[in-house]
Each structure stands twice: as C-alpha cells, then as structure tokens.
Amino acid sequence: MPEKKEHLDMNAMPPSAEEIRKEVIRRAREEDEKQAKAKAVQEKKATDFAEDFLKNHVSEADVLAVRRLVANAVQAGKFEAMVYSFSSDLCSDSGRAINSGSKDWPETLQGKAKEFYERYQQFAKPQGFKLKAMVISFPNGMPGDVGFFLNWGSDRV
C-alpha cells in the first residue's frame, strides 16, 4: 500500500519554541511518573515478599514449585536447579557469610529460607541431594539476591 502523504501548509506558522519546550517537559514528566509508578510497584512487591518470607511458613505451593523446578531441570538434562531466591537483606548478616563461603552460612538464614534449609536437611540431604547458597546478583557492587541451588549430580568424576 502506498503511504499516505501528509499535506503541509507552507504558509502556516510552526509551533513556537516555547510550545515545543513545554511538550518536551510534559513528555519528561509523563516518563518520570511512569517510572515512579513502576518503582512503587516493585517496592510493594519486595515489601510483600519480605513480609511473607519472614512471617509465613513454607507452603505446599512452595514445595510444589521446588519440585516443578527440579523436574524441569531433569527434563532439560541438568543436574542442578536454582530452587529458591531471596534478597540477601533477609539474612541476619545481609548475605556476607554466604558470599564469603563461610561454613556457618546456614545460621544467618531467617524465615522461609531457614525453613527451606531445614526441609533440605530433613528430606533432601538423606536422599543424596546437595544444597548450596550463592549470592546471584551484586547491585552497586553489594550482595543482592541469594539463590538456593539443589544438586543431584554424582560426586564421582
């Protein structure tokens, strides 16, 4: 289809510089508002997650999600899956023990992470699974999120 050509009135005055400046400012404000709303939504999600993480227990849905992640990894031919993640701020030391590889890192866990670790100790470890915790993001060079990785690979090389 041929493009529709815009008709230009050669004798009409163009918008003034002030009108163009106002339009640029209006668009910048709209973008700022859009970003502020998106940030507020993200902050609300983080707050809700932290509240659920610290106050509630590991649910049946949480356990099913872990099992689903493992099943998907197995189907993809993998021997490891990240089964849970949370902000390092939710550790008692903000993730420092996990980041440094301290053997005492489980003692810094709180809330659901602590419960997941306890469930691992009770149910998965006796079945031959291994669990490692790693800081998986470093916003502004600081520990961000922690991931729990469940591994079912052989120790034999």
N, C-alpha and C positions, 0 to 999 in steps of 0.2 A: 504494500500500500504506500502511496506517496505520502510524505509528511505534510501535515497541514502547516502552511506558512503563516507566520504572524504578520499582521498588517501594521506597519509603523507609520504613525502620523508624523511626518518630518517637521511639522510646524508646532507640535505640542512641546510644552516645556517638560524637561526631565524632572524627576524628583529632586528636591533640594538636598544639599549636603546634610543639612540638619535632619531631614526626614530619613535619609539613609543611615545616619548615625543612630537615630532613635530605633530604627529597625534592627541594627546590629546589636544594640544594647538590649532590646526586647528579646531577641533570639538567645543572647547570652544568659539572660535571666531565666528564660524557659529551660535552657540546658542545665543551669545551676539548680533549679527547682527539681528537675527530673533526677539529677544525681543525688540531691539531698533526700528525695523520697526513696530512691534505691538504697542509699546508705542506711536510712531509718529502717527499711525492711530487713536488711542484712543484720543490723544491730538487734532488732527484735528477734530474729531467728536465733542469733547467738545467745541472747539472754534466755529465750525459751529453752534452747538446748542445754545451757548450763544449769538452769533450774531443774529440768527433767533429769539431767545427769547426776546432780547432787542429791536430789530428794527422792527420786523413784528407783525402783529395783529393775534389774534386767527382766524384761518381759518375754513371754512366749514369742512375740513378734521379733524381738531382738535375736533370740536363739535361732528362730527360723531364718532370719536374714543371714546369720553367720553360716548356717548350713547351706543356704542357697549360694552364697559366695564361694564356698568350698566346692560345691557340686559344679558350678560354672567353671572354676579353675581346673577341676579334674577333667571336665569335658574338653577344655582347651589344651589338655596335656601338660598342665603345670603341677608343680609340687609345693606351691606356696600361694597364699592369698592374703591380701590385707582384709581383715575381717571387721575392723573397728577403727575409728579415728575420733580424736577429740582434741580440743585446744590444750596446749601444754600449760596454760594458765590454770587448768583444773587439776594439776599435780601440786602437791604441797610445796614443791621447790621450783615450780614453773618449768619443769622438764629438764632441769640440769643433770640429775642422776641418769636419766635415760640418754640424754645427749652425750654424756661422758662415758657411758657404758659401765657405770657402777653396778656391782653385783647386788646392791641394795635397792635398785630402782623400784621393785615392787612395793617397797614401804612408802613410796611417795604417792601411790595411787589413791584416789578417792572415788566415791560414788560408784557409778556403773563400771568404770574402768577397774576398780578394785574387785567388784563382783565378777566381772568377766575373767579377771585373773584367777580368782578363787574357783570359778567354774572350770577354767582350764586345768587347774591343779587337781580338781576332783574328778573330772570326766575325760578330758582330752589327753593329758600327760600320761595317765596309766595306759592309754590306748596307743602310745608311741608318738604322739604329736609333739612338736616343739613350738614354743611361742617366743617371739622377740618383739621388743618395742623399739621404735625408731622415731626420731624427730624427722618428719617428712617435708616440712617447709620452714623457711627462715625469712619471714618478712622483716625487712630492715636489718638483716643480719642476726636477728634474735630467734630463738626457738618458737615456732608457730604451732603447727599441728603435730600430734603424735599418732602413729599408726601401729596397730597390733597386727603382726603377721603370723599366721598359723602355717606351719610347715609339716609335711608328711613324707618328705624325702628320706631316703636311706642315709645312714651315717657312713656306709661303706662307699669308697670311691671307685 
